[in-house]
Amino acid sequence: MDAMVSNDVVPETIAVLETLPFSVALLRDDGSLYYANAPARGLATVIHDDPDLGLAKLVANPPWLSSNPDPPSEGCEDCLNCYGMDGLPLCVVRQWRTCGNTSLLSVTIRPARTSDPSQLSLRPTSAGTTGALSSEQHRIFQADKLATVGQLAAGMAHEINNPICYVQSNMGAFRDYLNKLFGLLELGDDLLRDTRMTAEERVHAMETRKQAVDFAMIVEDLPALLEESREGVDRIRKIVQNLRDFSRSDATEAFQLFDVHRALTTALDLVRSLSGKHLSFATHFDALPLVECNPTELSQVFMNILVNATQAVGADGRIEITTRRLDANRVQVDISDNGCGIDEHVLGHIFEPFFTTKGVGSGTGLGLSITFGIVKKHGGDIAVRSAVAKGSLFQITLPVKQPLATIASAA
């Protein structure tokens, strides 16, 4: 079936779902199919040669239907046993969630690790289920990174274009100065070869030409232009390097000792340079030990929260980052803003996948869900305090040392 789009779901969310390598479907509250991405349609053909009938089988009997005596309040997993067209049994795990603030249900369908349905009974799940970072999760994380970069594209173009423009302008001045300096060199060569002129006449001719080309101004301005151009090129290099560090794809990166302040600084440099707003930033960094973590994922956590903060504040917004050591094995990172805040009825849903309060085209609803999952994977906690028109505070607590089991599973 073709992917369907309506005002119920942000088109960019559909676009992201179509790029995912695993099966996702959306259902209306009556259980009828609303949308299925390409992998889901492909999986359906294993069940039936008609993908619509195969999909209907895969998403049959959602736990939210009125026939369910005890429907879940937020999310759950169940196991479905069915048979493929080859007659062999197929067991799939279905992970169900409400789809943000719409009337749709989302279901992720994946092959079960076991064919025993008793081991996969209906059970609550968290938006940030932890465990080994699967290839599917990695693809989602990477898609969210690129979506974040896309949200900052306008500020990125301005931030890179600005130094490019003045370096280009400086190149024109360099060319003019070089032409004048080469002219002075040629004149000096001619004067040295002219045996008819006295030394005083040669000096006078050179001084006259130097005044004509304003040699004193060139001597004063040329070093300043070179330094300004060097700073512009270095500024572009730093932006590109930060983007590359943030956007890199490394599914095998292991837990390692890492400086939390380095991850914060990289994310802050990107947001500061690409936000396109006149924002003020303040950092209050305590002395912290190196933290055992996945650096790429941790940078994504800070980037997601900072991007949300820049979007919540006005043109004169303020964002503060505070770090502190809580005890021997815990550190805390606070990221606060003076933005619009979050309604109380929305606050309990912000970590749900695909939940977004942004307008059409402004977000996928994956960022904070991924953030929650990464923090939980690291054995940490994330809490939010917010008040409408007063701002928000995200508090992230991370262990300094990871349990050996966590590191082994991540590896």
Phi, psi and omega in degrees: 000152179282148176296135181253144181226137173214183180291351180291331185229136178299130181305325180295331176295316177299318180298319178294316180299326180291338180270350184287148183272005181232171191275125176226137176226153175242138181236149171286167185292348176269003178093354180282148184287132179256319184201146173218135181280176187300315178299325178294319179293325177293318178298324181298329180289345173287330181276321183206148180292341172266110185300329179297318179290323177296318177296318179301322178291318184293328184251017183294148174056063175300145183294348181272352181296151184299338180289344179281121184292336183223072183293145179290158181271330183229292184215159180197167172237148171217171182242138179236125175259126177213184182235140177280175181294338178278001178086355180277146181292142178232122178249126179235149174259132180245124178254117187255142173209157170287145186265082176062222182260022177264179178266019184258158172250143174249143178222128174258128186245126179217154177298140180282152175282343180223151178265005180267105184295340180293339179276355184229048179290164181302126182210149179295151175226161177260154176298341182239051180306131184267178180137189180298145181282102180286166179297327179294316178298320180298319179297321178296315179302315183293321178297323179292322177302310183294326176295323177296314177299321179297322178297331182265009189300319182297313177295325179297315180299318180292317185293325178278323183292327182300306177293328178299319182296315183282334172293319177297319177296319179296327178299324177296319177293321178301315181299317179296316180296318180297319178300317180291319179293320176297324177298320177296320179296317178296319178297316179300319178296317179295319181294323179293328181276342183276103183280353182278342184267145175280168179298320179297320180294323179294315179298317180296319180296319180292318179296322178298317179292321180297322176292324181295322181266004182056058184300322180298321179293322179297315180300324181281322189273329186299313178298324180294319179295319179297317180293319179297318179294320178299318179296320179296316178295320179294325178295317178295317180300319181293319178298313181296319179296316178297318178296319180294318178297319182287321188272353186299150180250114180216089184289344185256005182299129185268166172295140180206163176288129187213149179276113180302323181296329177294316178296319179295317182295319178299312180296319181294320178299319179294311182295318181297318185277338187249356185290333179073014179238162175272083183252154173250139181237141177226137178237138177231088186264122174275166175287117183241148172283165172296139184252137178281113188200175168265107187301320181297316181291321181296321176298324179293322177302309183294322181295315181300316182291319181293321177298316177300321180295317180295330179281338182274335184268163177274192183297332180253035184287163180226134179234131181237141177236125180233134175239149178205156175262121183279315178202196186297333184232020179219137172237157181229139176238122177253129175236114184237156177217164178252037185276206188286342180079179184234132177300147183299322182287343179269331189304324182285355184245358191294339180265005179281140178299137176071005177277127179209144174256003182281160180289172179302130178087002186252354180181160181257345183079016181259335191303305183288331175296317177294319177303312179302314182297319180295314181299316179294323178299327179277006180076020182255187178225153176226130181231153182228133170237134184207151175220136182301133178070005179241339178118183184225154176228121174257125178246119182247122178249130183231143174284146177288319179244139179267146172300147182300327180295322180294317181294320180295318180292324179290330180286000000 
